[in-house]
């Protein structure tokens, strides 16, 4: 039995790194247990390689050059969070798979750690659906696709969510013939329907074939590679198939029952609003393993909250996740913060909406990039009503710089800002950000003949 540790963090991805670094900043001496190299999915198989591949594809690079660029970017980022870097920060790193023996004991490859407090941050893994024949055709996932050495001549992507759409567009621009198969009635089913339509139109322009409202029911190999039978009786063929239908929490090997940790029906760790688990000991959880968000920045936030609460004697803080933006890094980008218009119609029927097509924004015109829009949603303030434009409760931005523009709107939500303040703030011209100012102006007098309208529930 080794000495008792102040904090054991299980998992070396975004949430685990955040938890360990937060603990160190609070004066604790954490040990980070990680099965793979620190950095996790985001660094090695997620954000870093996928955005690098997208940038390389957009720049017209060939596949071999693009993949070399991916490996270089991964290596550069990984060096800032590897074992040597973490030890220099005062964080002990232990490599291996951890499992609970009890609420306050963790075993790592036969070594038992006595843990006063634990943060579980084991992340998630790609979900591979139970489709007959699929395992036999060696499906790619986001965990394996970046190891490819040769570009597939053709590719079927199962799943039209964020990961599926990003990789579909990247491979199409790199020269693969790409087909996307999505079970829902549209691409990006979790996003604004109009955003889905913009991406579908762009995919059509770029030659990406989209099949929606169908599922794959069987996979077989043939001379050309893979043949997928669909629920509508048709089939698609490609050299390779990439599965991007979702993710599952990594909890199977943790022996959560030994620690008194409850899981939900998906296998995610059940947590309170302070990220405490059901364990009788001080066991907290953060990141994808909680099933809350599959977002790196959300994992960073949860890691900070979990570590602080695990180490606190009192005054534990709640997870304040009301304002967490998300971005789909297709071209154009799709960004969302707060509620969509459809959600606002249910929760705030007195809300108002400002809408501005990017085709009316001068910078988008100069760039020849008029596809997309800005939609801002506000609700009346108590006593003040819609004075000053009301309070921002949600926004959707679709455009070339949507992932950057959404943060101004997130800040407005975070600070309870009047929408009119966005309109009053001088924005440099000509920038994409002027679109936010012009849309916000619709709440306080209008812009270009457009004024804010009541929320509609059918969007």
Secondary structure, DSSP 8 states (H G I E B T S, - for coil): ----BS-EEE--SHHHHHHHHHHHHTT---EEEESS-TTHHHHHTSHHHHHHHHHHHHTT--HHHHHHHHHHHHHHHHTTSSHHHHHHTT-EEEES-EEEEETTEEEETTEEEEBSEEEE---EEE-----BTGGGGT-B-TTTGGG-SS--SEEEEE--SHHHHHHHHHHHHTT-EEEEEESSSSSSTTS-HHHHHHHHHHHHHTT-EEEES--EEEEEEETTEEEEEETTS-EEEESEEEE-S-EEES-TTS-GGGGT--B-TTS-B---TT-B-S-SSEEEE-GGGGTS---HHHHHHHHHHHHHHHH-SS-------SS--EEE-SSSEEEEEE--HHHHHHH-TT-EEEEEEGGGSHHHHHTT----EEEEEEE-BTTTBTGGG-EEEEEEEEETTHHHHHHHHHHHHHTT-BHHHHHHS---TT-TTHHHHHHHGGGTT-BTTB--EE--TT-
